Structure formats: C-alpha cells, structure tokens
Amino acid sequence: MKPYPLVDFHCDVLSKLLEDESLSFNNDPAGKLDVTYERLTQAGALIQAFAIYIPERMERGLRPVLRSVDLFYRCILSHPEIKLIRSPQDVQEIGQSGKLGALLTLEGLDGLQEDFSALRILFHLGVRSVGLTWNHANWAADGVMEPRQGGLTAKGRRLIRLCNELGMLLDVSHLTDKGFWELADLSTKPFIASHSNSRSICDHPRNLTDEQIRAIIAVDGRIGITFVPWFVKKSGEAVVSDVISHIEKVCELGGVSNLMLGSDYDGIDSHIAGLAHPGETPRLAEALQPYYTNEQIAGFFGENALQFLKDNLPG
C-alpha cells in the first residue's frame, strides 16, 4: 500500500541529540533513534515537527534551548532534501518540491526564564509552535502532574497574547485542565494539542476530556493522536486497534477534520506493538481502511494538519 502523505506534529529527536551528539538523524545504523530521514521517507512524510525539550536532569536556562536550535540547523536542516517550515508559502512549496518539511516547536518555557525577548528571538530562528509546560510548573503555567493543578500565571497570560501577535501556534498538551480553559478563553487564534488522546477512552491526565476535544474542534484547532502506550491503553499491551479507539472518539465528537498525528517518537522508551517508528505508521492507515474513507484517512495522516498550517502560520 502506498503511504498516505504524513504530517507528525511531535517527536523528541532533538532531545536525544542534545544528550548525545554522536547520534545521527541521517545515518543511524545502531537504531538509537526512532525518527530518521530514512524512516520518514519510508513513511511518505511531508512534515515532521521537531520539539525543543530540555530533560529535567539538564541545566535550566536558555543555553540548552539555543543548543537545541543549533542541533536542528546542523543535524536536521543540513540535509539537502529538508526544508524549514515557517510560513504558509513554505508548506505550499514542500508539496511541489517533494522535500521533507521540518517544523521547529518548543515544549516547555522553563528555559526562557520569563524573558519575552527570548521568545521573539526563537520565533526569528524558526520556532512556530509553543507548549507552555512539560509535566510540572514553570513561570508561565502548571503542567498536568503539578499537585496544585493551577492554571496560567500573569506572565503566562501575557505570553498567550504575544504568541497570538507573532503568529506562534499554541499547544495545550501538558497543560492542566485549568490552564487549558484559561488559554482557550484568552487565545484569539485556534490552538492545538500536539500529542494527546481521549481521556474517556484512557483515563490519563495527559489526555483530553470530551469537553476539551469539543473546545478545540469549536475553534478549528487540531488534536494530534499520540502513540504513547500509556496514553492509549490504561493497562496491558497497547496495539494498533487501541489507537483507533481514540480516533473514533474524536470523530464521534465531530472532529473528523480536526484530527492529526503526534507520535511522540523518541520521547518514549516503549512502543505500541507495530508502531515503533515512522516506517511502521502505514500499518495504522491499513488498520483504518475498513472504517474510514481514503479521504478521511488522508486527512488524519496529513491533510488536516497541512490545512491548519496554511491557515494559521504567519505569512
């Protein structure tokens, strides 16, 4: 089966490169990376999002964030067949050129240390999507595992407004429920959950409630179905059919056009059986075929995300 053109809105390759610069996105014979250029090509990928995420065991501050940007340019964008995605025009051009698009995103604002000029600099360097937190609290918001379960700080609210002004996409994955609703009220632009599933299917705080899913649909945002096993199934081995249950739930709530994929490859140490890397993603498409039309599957795999980028990236 010919792969459906793939857009994946979340992977953690940059985090692995940050901790071990001997790894290679272009040549990985030891198989230490889930996402490589070869596997993305095998999957028929159009765009891969690369998250800047600084592991908690590393230093706080801007330096590892900037090192991650440097790694993105040296290790990813140095490939002649990869193009940086910053604008709707860039999205249009990759469809015409056959190149792979690379979208730079930020997961967690900890390293910016309340410096809004740092966010503007990252925007100029190509960052186009921002998740305010990882699992814990920072200066902008509480993450889903923070015991107090707070929302946005005053500076977090200011950051929402700045992202809207710049054209930086906002990502609610990892936010507390309170933070989610505060962002939803404040943002004047559609927002995304780059890698979150349905909480009614798998009761995990990193997943979205039905009400949150409806809220994202209402603003024509996007929900990236993720392949994190413990976000897919509460107990036991997760398999491809378990992923389909989350897709079905979002579709039941009216989100056929709002679904996309956010694998979280390289951010997990165990995988769904049959979905260990991008080259295996076509197996999900094959499993979806008895239930959805080719047009719908193409939407889930890439077209819905592409349309969102065309509509919402800054010109």
C-alpha positions as CSV (number, residue, x, y, z in Angstrom):
1,M,0.0,0.0,0.0
2,K,1.3,3.4,-0.9
3,P,1.8,5.5,2.2
4,Y,-0.6,8.4,2.9
5,P,1.4,11.7,3.0
6,L,2.3,12.0,6.7
7,V,2.5,15.0,9.0
8,D,3.7,14.2,12.5
9,F,3.3,17.1,15.0
10,H,5.6,15.8,17.7
11,C,8.9,13.9,18.1
12,D,11.9,14.3,20.5
13,V,14.8,13.6,18.3
14,L,16.4,17.0,19.3
15,S,16.3,16.0,23.0
16,K,18.2,12.8,22.2
17,L,20.7,14.7,20.1
18,L,21.2,17.2,22.9
19,E,22.2,14.4,25.3
20,D,24.3,12.5,22.8
21,E,25.6,14.4,19.8
22,S,27.2,11.3,18.4
23,L,23.7,10.2,17.2
24,S,22.8,10.9,13.6
25,F,19.4,11.7,12.1
26,N,20.8,11.0,8.6
27,N,22.6,7.7,9.4
28,D,21.6,5.6,12.4
29,P,22.9,2.1,11.9
30,A,22.7,1.4,15.6
31,G,19.0,2.2,15.7
32,K,19.2,4.6,18.6
33,L,16.6,7.0,17.1
34,D,13.0,6.3,16.3
35,V,12.8,9.1,13.7
36,T,15.4,9.3,11.0
37,Y,15.4,10.7,7.5
38,E,15.3,7.2,6.0
39,R,12.3,6.2,8.1
40,L,10.4,9.4,7.4
41,T,11.0,8.8,3.7
42,Q,9.8,5.2,4.1
43,A,6.6,6.6,5.8
44,G,5.9,9.1,3.0
45,A,6.4,12.0,5.4
46,L,5.6,15.6,4.2
47,I,6.3,17.4,7.5
48,Q,7.9,16.3,10.8
49,A,7.7,18.6,13.8
50,F,10.9,18.6,16.0
51,A,10.3,19.6,19.6
52,I,12.8,21.5,21.7
53,Y,12.5,19.8,25.0
54,I,15.2,20.1,27.8
55,P,15.3,17.0,30.0
56,E,14.9,17.8,33.7
57,R,18.3,16.4,34.6
58,M,20.0,19.1,32.4
59,E,20.7,22.7,33.3
60,R,17.9,25.2,33.3
61,G,18.3,28.4,31.2
62,L,18.5,29.5,27.6
63,R,21.7,27.8,26.7
64,P,20.4,24.2,26.1
65,V,17.4,25.7,24.2
66,L,19.8,27.5,21.9
67,R,22.0,24.4,21.6
68,S,18.8,22.5,20.5
69,V,18.2,25.1,17.8
70,D,21.8,24.8,16.7
71,L,21.4,21.0,16.5
72,F,18.2,21.4,14.5
73,Y,20.1,23.5,11.9
74,R,23.3,21.4,11.9
75,C,21.8,17.9,12.1
76,I,18.3,18.2,10.5
77,L,18.2,21.2,8.2
78,S,21.7,20.4,6.8
79,H,20.1,17.6,4.8
80,P,19.6,18.9,1.2
81,E,16.1,17.4,1.0
82,I,14.8,19.0,4.1
83,K,13.1,22.5,4.2
84,L,12.3,24.6,7.2
85,I,8.6,25.4,7.6
86,R,7.9,28.9,8.8
87,S,5.0,30.2,6.6
88,P,2.1,29.0,4.5
89,Q,4.3,29.5,1.4
90,D,6.8,27.0,2.8
91,V,4.0,24.5,3.3
92,Q,2.9,25.0,-0.3
93,E,6.4,24.7,-1.6
94,I,7.2,21.3,0.0
95,G,4.1,19.8,-1.7
96,Q,5.6,21.0,-5.0
97,S,9.3,20.2,-4.4
98,G,9.0,16.8,-2.9
99,K,11.2,17.8,0.0
100,L,10.5,16.9,3.7
101,G,9.3,19.9,5.8
102,A,10.8,20.4,9.2
103,L,8.7,22.3,11.8
104,L,10.5,23.6,14.9
105,T,8.5,23.6,18.1
106,L,9.1,24.4,21.8
107,E,7.9,22.1,24.6
108,G,8.1,23.9,27.9
109,L,9.0,27.6,28.6
110,D,11.3,26.9,31.5
111,G,14.5,27.8,29.7
112,L,13.2,31.2,28.7
113,Q,13.2,32.3,32.3
114,E,10.5,34.9,31.9
115,D,12.3,36.6,29.1
116,F,9.9,37.6,26.3
117,S,12.7,38.8,24.1
118,A,13.9,35.2,24.1
119,L,10.6,34.0,22.7
120,R,10.8,36.6,19.9
121,I,14.4,35.5,19.1
122,L,13.2,31.9,18.9
123,F,10.4,33.0,16.6
124,H,13.0,34.7,14.3
125,L,15.1,31.4,14.4
126,G,12.1,29.5,13.1
127,V,10.1,28.2,16.2
128,R,6.5,28.2,15.2
129,S,4.6,26.3,18.0
130,V,4.8,26.7,21.8
131,G,3.7,24.3,24.5
132,L,3.8,26.3,27.8
133,T,4.8,23.4,30.1
134,W,6.0,19.9,30.3
135,N,4.6,18.0,33.3
136,H,5.5,20.3,36.1
137,A,5.1,24.0,37.0
138,N,7.2,26.8,35.5
139,W,6.9,30.6,35.4
140,A,4.1,30.6,32.8
141,A,1.8,27.7,33.9
142,D,1.3,24.5,35.7
143,G,1.8,21.1,34.0
144,V,-0.5,18.2,34.3
145,M,1.5,16.5,37.1
146,E,1.8,19.6,39.3
147,P,0.0,18.7,42.5
148,R,-1.7,22.1,43.0
149,Q,-3.3,21.9,39.5
150,G,-3.1,25.6,38.9
151,G,-3.5,27.5,35.6
152,L,-1.7,30.3,33.9
153,T,0.4,32.9,35.7
154,A,0.1,36.6,34.9
155,K,3.2,36.3,32.7
156,G,1.7,33.2,31.1
157,R,-1.3,35.2,30.1
158,R,1.0,37.8,28.6
159,L,2.8,35.1,26.7
160,I,-0.5,33.9,25.2
161,R,-1.1,37.4,23.8
162,L,2.5,37.6,22.5
163,C,2.1,34.3,20.7
164,N,-1.1,35.4,19.1
165,E,0.6,38.6,17.9
166,L,3.6,36.8,16.5
167,G,1.6,34.0,14.8
168,M,3.2,31.4,17.1
169,L,0.9,28.4,17.4
170,L,-0.2,27.5,21.0
171,D,-0.1,23.9,22.2
172,V,-2.2,22.7,25.2
173,S,-0.6,19.2,25.5
174,H,0.8,19.0,29.1
175,L,-1.3,21.9,30.5
176,T,-3.6,21.3,33.5
177,D,-7.3,21.4,32.8
178,K,-7.5,24.8,34.4
179,G,-4.6,26.0,32.2
180,F,-6.4,24.6,29.2
181,W,-9.6,26.5,29.8
182,E,-7.7,29.8,30.6
183,L,-5.7,29.5,27.4
184,A,-8.9,28.7,25.4
185,D,-10.6,31.9,26.8
186,L,-7.5,34.1,26.2
187,S,-6.3,33.0,22.7
188,T,-7.7,34.8,19.8
189,K,-6.3,32.1,17.4
190,P,-7.0,28.4,17.0
191,F,-4.8,26.2,19.1
192,I,-3.7,22.6,19.1
193,A,-3.0,19.6,21.3
194,S,0.0,18.3,19.5
195,H,0.2,14.9,21.2
196,S,-2.8,14.0,23.4
197,N,-5.5,11.3,23.2
198,S,-9.0,10.9,24.6
199,R,-9.4,10.7,28.4
200,S,-12.8,9.0,28.1
201,I,-11.0,6.1,26.3
202,C,-7.9,6.1,28.5
203,D,-8.2,7.9,31.8
204,H,-4.8,9.7,32.0
205,P,-4.3,13.4,32.9
206,R,-2.3,13.9,29.7
207,N,-5.3,13.1,27.6
208,L,-8.2,15.4,26.7
209,T,-11.7,15.3,28.1
210,D,-14.7,15.2,25.7
211,E,-15.3,18.9,26.6
212,Q,-11.8,19.9,25.8
213,I,-11.9,18.0,22.5
214,R,-15.1,19.8,21.6
215,A,-13.5,23.1,22.5
216,I,-10.6,22.5,20.2
217,I,-13.0,21.5,17.4
218,A,-15.1,24.6,18.0
219,V,-12.1,26.9,17.2
220,D,-11.0,24.7,14.3
221,G,-7.9,23.6,16.1
222,R,-6.1,20.3,15.8
223,I,-5.7,17.2,18.0
224,G,-2.6,15.0,17.5
225,I,-3.3,11.4,18.3
226,T,-0.3,10.1,20.0
227,F,1.4,6.7,20.2
228,V,2.4,6.8,23.8
229,P,1.3,3.3,25.0
230,W,0.1,4.5,28.5
231,F,-1.9,7.3,26.9
232,V,-3.5,4.8,24.5
233,K,-4.4,2.0,27.0
234,K,-4.6,2.0,30.8
235,S,-3.2,-1.5,31.3
236,G,-1.9,-4.3,29.2
237,E,-0.1,-4.1,25.9
238,A,-1.4,-1.4,23.5
239,V,-1.9,-2.4,19.9
240,V,-2.8,-0.5,16.8
241,S,-6.6,-1.1,17.2
242,D,-6.4,0.7,20.6
243,V,-5.2,3.8,18.8
244,I,-8.2,3.6,16.5
245,S,-10.5,3.8,19.6
246,H,-9.1,7.3,20.2
247,I,-9.6,8.3,16.6
248,E,-13.2,7.0,16.7
249,K,-13.9,9.1,19.9
250,V,-12.7,12.3,18.4
251,C,-14.7,11.6,15.2
252,E,-17.8,10.9,17.3
253,L,-17.4,14.3,18.8
254,G,-17.3,16.0,15.4
255,G,-13.5,16.1,14.8
256,V,-13.0,14.3,11.6
257,S,-11.4,17.4,10.1
258,N,-9.5,18.2,13.3
259,L,-7.5,15.0,13.8
260,M,-3.8,14.7,13.0
261,L,-1.0,12.6,14.4
262,G,1.6,13.5,17.1
263,S,3.6,10.3,17.6
264,D,5.9,11.3,20.4
265,Y,8.6,9.0,18.9
266,D,11.9,9.4,20.6
267,G,10.1,10.7,23.7
268,I,9.1,7.2,24.9
269,D,11.1,4.1,25.9
270,S,8.4,1.6,24.9
271,H,6.1,1.5,21.9
272,I,2.8,0.3,20.7
273,A,3.2,-3.1,19.0
274,G,3.5,-2.4,15.3
275,L,4.2,1.4,15.8
276,A,7.8,1.6,16.8
277,H,9.0,4.2,14.3
278,P,7.6,6.3,11.3
279,G,8.3,3.5,8.8
280,E,5.6,1.5,10.6
281,T,3.0,4.2,10.6
282,P,1.4,3.0,7.3
283,R,0.2,0.0,9.4
284,L,-2.2,2.4,11.2
285,A,-3.6,3.5,7.8
286,E,-4.1,-0.1,6.8
287,A,-6.0,-0.8,10.0
288,L,-8.2,2.3,9.5
289,Q,-9.3,1.3,6.0
290,P,-12.3,-0.9,6.9
291,Y,-13.8,2.0,8.9
292,Y,-12.9,5.3,7.1
293,T,-12.7,6.6,3.6
294,N,-9.4,7.2,1.8
295,E,-10.2,11.0,2.1
296,Q,-10.7,10.7,5.8
297,I,-7.5,8.7,6.4
298,A,-5.6,11.2,4.3
299,G,-7.0,13.9,6.5
300,F,-5.9,12.2,9.7
301,F,-2.4,11.4,8.3
302,G,-1.6,14.8,6.9
303,E,-4.2,16.9,5.1
304,N,-5.9,18.2,8.2
305,A,-2.5,19.3,9.7
306,L,-1.4,20.9,6.4
307,Q,-4.6,22.9,6.1
308,F,-4.2,24.1,9.7
309,L,-0.6,25.3,8.9
310,K,-1.7,27.0,5.8
311,D,-4.4,28.8,7.6
312,N,-2.5,29.7,10.8
313,L,1.2,30.1,10.2
314,P,2.3,33.7,9.8
315,G,2.6,35.0,6.3
